[in-house]
Amino acid sequence: MISTFISHELKAFWRSKNTGKSIAIRVVMGLLILYLLINVLLLGFFLDKLLEQLFPKADLLVSFCGVILIYFIADLFMRLQLQDLPTLRVQPYLQLPIKRNTVVGYLAFTSLLSVFNLWPFILFVPFVLKIIAADSGALVAFAFIISIAGLAVFNNYLALYIKRKANLNGWIYLIAAGIIILLGLGDFLWHFYSIRNISYLFFGQLVNHAALALLPVALGAMMFYLNFFYLKQNLYLEELGSHKASSYKSSTEYPLLNRFGNIGDLVGNEIKLILRNKRSRSALIMGLFFMLYGLMFYGKPGPAGAEGFKVFVGMFMTGIFIIQYGQFMFAWQSSHFDGLLVSKISFTDFLKGKYLLFTIVSTFYFVLTIPYVYYGWRTLMIHFIMYLWNIGINTTLVLFFANRNYKRMDLSKGAAFNWEGMSGNQWILSFPLLIAPYVIYGPLALLHHGDIGLALLAVTGIAFIFTRNFWIKKLEADYYTKRYTIAEGFRNK
């Protein structure tokens, strides 16, 4: 039966109308992955030299045991971002005399074909054979390889389980990513504990107790069966539907959005879209990482610490979501854009929902930048001014260019190496977003009137906020002249 599944998938691939494009993308991705594999293989062969340079005072085996757990924590985070869920069009098989265990088992085992499961072997096995096998014997080396394989399988199925649960509740993904980030910060920034020491507590014992290698194998097997039973329980569409109906709150139940009526409903639906889909969720996650952007500039002497850079950094940190997510308006709705055209939804409300969404997220990001008050109250003031600029002017610019984006986008695909939805508009859009504040602030700063420049930025942002209804009418009129062109572009798969 497994061979039948593979045969059907191959036929579906070759009979697709996008076969040529898919082959080209796969060839390019294959060459890129091959290049990365060669680099990782070279790193594996010289890992002992690298560890000696990084930890010159530590024993080589202790250093190696210490980095294994760090690698698998980073590996889990990367899997959450980049690893695809294995797919199979299950519905046709459900009405045939095929055992559910066969279908679920195929889905579960095909996920092991991920390239992520190759990295740890290519990286660590050369060191194990070169150093550990020579010093401690073949049995200990085999124990290390088995334990690394067990952790790779554990990470594989843990990432898939989190992503499957996140498809039902996007907050699960954010919580999991947040926990991993906090684990890293707890060691490398706050120094509450040492992941290297924790890693050595286990892997260091493998030298004397090789049987401990069965523990990672047991964890991997446990995670496999957790995935297997979860897929088996949710194999039928009616079971998934009933689960969703009982688990989700409607958008009107968000306390913040209740008072906005239909606009609140639209924003609630957009929030669900962001949290449940890979690419939109990536825009939100990357925005959180850019909250550390100020650390690259603030506190440094010379031009890097000047206020001109603070204007840029403040705009970037409080408006990164507007820039990243907004550049693909209205491509996020491309799969159901025709439905929007014929629906009773007022496009005025639709635009107001976009404004409200950007305001909520930018406000959240501004709050996250408050700790930069450590570099002075003036720094926080600049952040607030650029926050006003973002929700006033940059939001309007983004929605203006949205009416000129005709590229369809598949939300189920990840953000890495994905150029779907990209067009020249994204490049054109970046220039006014990044340059516009300096048109006002730059000349005055050169004349040593930076305070007046900041005041004008704030006044301009506030003016656009208070005249939002005027700009919405202009955007709506512009949209009605281009809506059918946009819809036609979104239909091209």
Secondary structure, DSSP 8 states (H G I E B T S, - for coil): -HHHHHHHHHHHHHHSTTHHHHHHHHHHHHHHHHHHHHHHHHHHHTHHHHHHHH-TTS-HHHHHHHHHHHHHHHHHHHHHHH--------HHHHTSS--HHHHHHHHHHHGGG-GGGTHHHHHHHHHIIIIIHHHH-HHHHHHHHHHHHHHHHHHHHHHHHHHHHHHH-HHHHHHHHHHHHHHHHHHHTS-SS-HHHHHHHHHGGGGT-GGGGHHHHHHHHHHHHHHHHHHHHT-SHHHHHHHHHHH---GGG-GGGGGGTHHHHHHHHHHHHHHHSHHHHHHHHHHHHGGGGGGGTTT-SGGGGSHHHHHHHHHHHHHHHHHHHHTTTTGGGGGGHHHHHHSS--HHHHHHHHHHHHHHHHHHHHHHTGGGGGG-HHHHHHHHHHHHHIIIIIHHHHHHHHTT------TTS-STT--TT--HHHHHHHHHHHHHHHHHHHHHHHTT-HHHHHHHHHHHHHHHHHTHHHHHHHHHHHHHHHHHHHHHHHH--
